[in-house]
Amino acid sequence: MGPVLIDTVASIISDCAAFGRELAVRTSADGAFADLARGVTVAFELRGQDWAVGVNIVDGEITGAESEPWFTLEMLDDDWRSTFAASPSPGDQSILAAIKTGRARLIGDELAFAQHVQLVRRLIEVIRGDLPTHQAEASHRELSLRGEYVRVEIPQLGICDVFVERAGSGVSLVCLATAGSDSRQYHGLVTETDIVDRHELIAFDLPWHGKSNPAWGRRSTEYSLTSASYVGAITAVVEALDLDDLPILVGSSMAGAVVVEAVARRPELFRGAIACQAGPRVTGRRTAWLRSPVVNQALHIPEWTYGLMSPESPFEMRDRVWWGYSQGGFGAYDADLGYYSQSWDIDNVRHLLSGSSPHIVVMSGAYDTSVPTTASEALAAAIPNSSFRVMPELGHFPHAENPRAFAPHLQWAIGRILDTAPSEGHDK
């Protein structure tokens, strides 16, 4: 983190014009803002209780000229202070979360906001001093992977050629990507940690994702995901790989939900599961903007997910998560949320879980505003043979946004599964 642009909202109130001039200087020097703003013309406003700062962007540059705002973001001064803080607390890092919870009010053209939310987000990061930093190349381990395709038949989807990546050796971890994403999310665990020195990391791309094409005989636009097809894909791939030992499932977000469902429905196939960022059920993640023809999906979907990460996670790794989401196939992210928001519910499989089921570790990144820690703890409490752990420094994508910080939590979870007998029950 660099120095915050203005220390307090009181400083903004005292001289909004000076604030605007300094903001223009900072954004012109910020490569990340310049990349997002290139060619864009828009005007918006940040408003507090007794002040307002207009942001007028013409052809990618903030100008001092005044213009009628297309939309306004309004919050109480205390909420702006929390948002502008150099190290915002969990929940304060995202303007989208502030709108969802009612702390922020969006006034004006909602479509214009959806089209330009990336500029609002980056502007706030510039104010709080969240500047791009990248690791030196020499600090990374080699990305040594073994790739292959396996042909499987998946319920409701059909015959699919699924791309699988493998690294390391030892107890197998079958790692599942989040909604709309692919196996590259786990590359950081290979290059930034020593996990693969002790375990085999296996990650695969669902059909319609990453290097896995749509199922044979199916249109590119007809993808959907249900409990049957999702669990079916996991079990089909695991059976096709014919592993020497039972693997441990690892997943976050919708993948954190499905690993619970897979263990409940096919307990004979898995040693246990590690479920991150999942609750008993999830609502409110789908919006019309995710498929809108007038909203750039390569910009909006990454922004829809970016604010769920911890601002303390390395900028480079957060940026890679953003980039991965900018590459998703049309409709894939929204369809995945269909599983997460409609098919997944712990009550659908609660009766299949018992004290003798494979152990499930539920972990929660504190900065995740879509699945708060209380929801993950409630999920763990609903699973008879489970453990629960909070990851205070992480957000919704712990495995990808900060692999180095996630690795100790992951190793702890693996140890719980390997060491905990099924009869031990829920561990607070």
N, C-alpha and C positions, 0 to 999 in steps of 0.2 A: 504494500500500500504506500502511496505517496501522500503528500500533505493535502488535507481537505482544502477545497477552493475557498470557502468562507467558513469560519469556525462556528458561527451560530446563525440562526435565523434572524436574530436581532441585528446582526451585521448586514444582512440582506435588506431588512426594513430600513436601516439607516441610510442606505444609498443603493437603490435598485439599479440605477444607471451604471454605477461603478461595477456592480456585480455582473451586469450584462456584458460590459466591455471585457472584463477579465475572463468571463465564460467564453467569449468569442476567441480570445487569445488561446485559451487552453484547448478548446476543441479543434482549432486550426492546427495545433501541434500534435494532436492525438491521431495516430494512424488508424486506430480502430474506428473512431467516429468518422473520419474522412472516408474510409472504405464504405461504410454504411450509408453515408450521405451523398455519395457521388451522384450528381445529376438530379438530386431531389429538390423540390421546392415545396415548402409546407410552413405553416405558422401555427404555433400552439402556445399555451400559457400554463405556468405553474402558479397556483394561487394559494395564499395562506389567509389568515384572519384579517390582516390589515395591509397586505402587500400583494403584488402580482408581478411576475417577471415574464415578459413576452420573449419567445424564441422564434425569430424569423429567419428561415433558411431559404436561400435563393441559389439554385444551381449548386447545392452542396455546401455552401458556406453560410455561417451565421452572420447576419448583417445588423447594423444598428438601426435600420429603418423600422418604423412601427407598422404593424399590419393586423387586421382583424383576425383573431385566432380561429382556426378551424375547430379546435377542441381545447378544453381547459381541464386540468387536473387540480382538484381542490382538496386540501387536507387541513386539519388543525395544525397550528404551529408546532406543538409537541410531536405530532406524527411526522412532520417534515424533518424535525431535528433528528428523530430516530432513523429516518430514511437516509438523511445526508451524513450520518455518522460514519467515521472512517472504518469502523468495524461494527456494522449493524447487527442487532440481536436477531435470533431466529424469528422469521416472520416479517421483519422490517426490510429485508433486502430486496423485495420484489414489488414493483408498482402494480402488477397484475394481482398479486395476493392482496394488496391493500384495497384494490377495487372490489375483489371478491368478498372480503370481510366487511366492507362498508366503511373502512377508515378513509378511503379516498373516493371522491365523487368525480365521475367522468361527465363533463358537460359539453354539449355540442355534437359534432359529427362522429359517431361511434365507428363508422366505416373508416374514416380518415385515421382515427387512432389505431385501428387494427392494421392498417397499411403502413403505419409509421412507428409502431410501438418500439421497434429496434432502436430508433433515434432517441426516444424518451429514456429507454433503459441505459443506453450508453452515456447520455448526457448526465444522468444521475450518478453513474459510475465515475465520470470525470469530476463531478462536484465532490464526491467523497474521496477522490484520490486513488481509485482502483485502476492502476495503470498497467498496460501490457508488460509482462516479463516472461522471458523464455529461458529454459535451461540450456546450458552448453551441451553440444552434441555428445561430448565425451562422458557426460554423466549418465547416459542411457545404456542399458544392457542391449545386446543384439536381439532383434525381433526374430527369433528362430522358431519357425512354425512348420508343421506338416499339414498340408491341405489335401483334401480328397472329397469326392462326391459319393454319396450313397443313394441308391434308388430305393424308395420306400413307398408304401401305399398308406395314405393318411385318411382317416374317416372324414367324410364330407368334402374333402379336397381332391382325392384321387392319387394318381401316380405322380411322384415328385422326385426330382433330383436335388438333393439337399447338400449344400456345401458345409463341410466340417473342418475346423482347424484344431490342431492338437499341439501341445508343447509340454515338455518335462516328463517326469515319470513318478510313480508312486500311486497312492490312493487317488482315484479319478474324481475330478470335480467337473460335472457337466454344467456349464455356465450358460445361462439364457439371457439374451439382451432385452432391454426395455421396449415398450411399444414403439413400433415404427423404425426400430434400429437394427443393428446387426452385430456380428461377432467382434468387430473392431473395438467395441467398447471394452473388451477384456485385454487388449494389447498392452495397456499400461501395467497390468499385473505382471506381464512378461518382462517388459523393459525397465520398470521402476522398482520391482520387488524381487525377493528370492523365493516366492511361492513355488515356482516350477522346479526349484531345486529339491523339493520334498513331495510335490504332488503333480499329477498329470492334469493339465488344464485342457478341457475339451469344450469348444464353443461351436454352435452351428447357427446358420441363418434359416429362419422359417421361410417357407415358400413365399414369393413376392417380396422378399427382403434381401438386401446385400447381394451376395453372389448366387443366391438361389432364385431361379426363375419361377414364374407362375407354374402351377401344375399343368401337366400335359392335357390338352383338350379343353382348357379353361381360358376365358378371356382375361386380359391383363387387368380389367376394371371390375371383375366380379369376386374379388377376394373378400372373405369374411372369416371371423375367428370365433369359435365357440368352445365350451369346455371339452366337447368330444374331439374336435379337431386339434385343439392345443395339446391336451394330454395325449391324444393319439400320435401327434407328431413327435413328442418327447419319447414316448415308449417305442415307437417304430425306429427312431434313430439309435436309441440305446441298444435295442435288440439287434439291429444291423451291425453295430460296432463289435458285438460279441466280446465284451470286456472280460478280463480275467476275474475281477471282483466287482461287487456291487458298488456303484458310484454314489457320490453325494451330489444332490442337486443344489445349484446356487442361482438365485435370481432376485431382481429388484423390480419394484413397481408391479406391473401386470405379471411379470415373471416371478416376483415374490409371492404372488397369489397362486399361480399355477403350480409352483413346486409343492405347496401344501396340498393342492387338489390331486397332484400326481401321486404323492405318497399315500394319500387317503384311498385312491382308487386302485393303485397298483403297488402295494407295499412290498411285494416280493421282489421288485426290481431295484429297490433303492436302499442304501444304507442309512440315509437320512436326508434332511434338506435344510438349507439356509435361506430364509425368506426375509428380504429387506424391503422396507417401504411399502408394506401391505397392511391393510386393515381387514376387519371382518367383511366389509363391503365398501365400495367406493362409488361416489356419485359426483356429478358436477364437472367432469373433465371434458365432456364433448360440447362443442359449440358449432354453429353454422360456419364460422370463420375458417374452420379446419378444412373445409372442402369448397369454400367460396371461389368462384371463378374470377372475382375482382380483388382477391387478396393473394399476394404472392406466397405460395406455400413454402418456397425455399427460404423465405424470411420469417413468416409468421409462426410456423410450427417450431423452429428452433427457439424463437422468443417465448412461445407458450411453455416451453420446458426449461429454458435457461434460468429463470428466476427461482426455480426449485432447488438450485444448488447453493452450497455455502460460499459466501464471498471470500472466505478464508482459503478455499481450495485454489491451487495454482491457476493463474489465468490461462496458461497454455493448455492445461487439461480441460478446463471449462470450455475453452474455445474449440477443442477437438470434439467435445460432446455437441456443441452448437453445430459444428460442421457436419457431423454425422447426421444430424436431424435435417440439415438442409438438403440431403441427398435422397431422402426416402421417396419411394414410388407413390404416385398419386393415390390417395385414399387409404393407403396402408396404415398410417398412424390412426386415423379415425376408426378404421375397422378393428384395429387392435383394442382401441378404447371401448369398442362394442363388447368385447369379451370382458374387459375389466369392469365396465359399468353395468352390464346386463347379465352376463352369465355367471360371474364370480360372486359367490356368497358363501361364507363359512357354514351357514345352515344347510347348504346343499350336501356337504360332506361330513358334517359334524358327527353324524351317527356311524361313520366308517372309521373314526379315529378313537383309539383307546390307549391305555397305559402300555400296551404291548406293541403299538405302532412304532415304526422307525422314528427316532428322535428328530424334532424340528426346532431349529433355533430361529427365533424372530429377532431382527435387529432394526433399529430405527435411527436414521440421521436426523438430528434435532432441527436442522434448517429446512426440512421438507414441509411446505405448507399445504401440499395436496393430501398427504397422509400424515397427520400429526402423530407425535409419539404416543399420545393417549390411545389413538386408534390401533397402532401396532401392539401396544401392551394389551389391549382388549382382545386382539387376535390371539396372542400368546396364551391368554387366560382361557380361551375357548378350546385350546388344544391340550389334551390330557398329558402327553409326554413332550414337554417343550421347555425351552429356556428363553429368556428375554434379556436384551442388552441395548442400551442407548449408546449411540455414537455422537457425542456432543459437537464434534468439529465438522460433521458431514451433512450432506443434504440428500436429495432424491436419487442421485446416481453415485453412490459411494465408491463403487468399483471402478468407475470411469473418471469422476471429477477429481479424485485424490487417491490414487492407488496406494501410495506409500502410507497414508493415514489409515486406509481401509485394511491393509494387509494384516496388522496385529489383531484387529477385530475378527477378520476372516479366520486367522489361525486359531483364535480362541474358540470360535464356533465349530471349526473342524474338530478340535479337541473335545468339545462337549459331546459331539456325535460319536466319536470313537470311544470315549470313556464312559458315557452315561448309559446305564442299563435302561431298557424300556420301562421298567417298573418304578423308576425314580420320580416320575411325574413332573408337574410344572415347577420350574425353579424361578423364584422371584429375583 
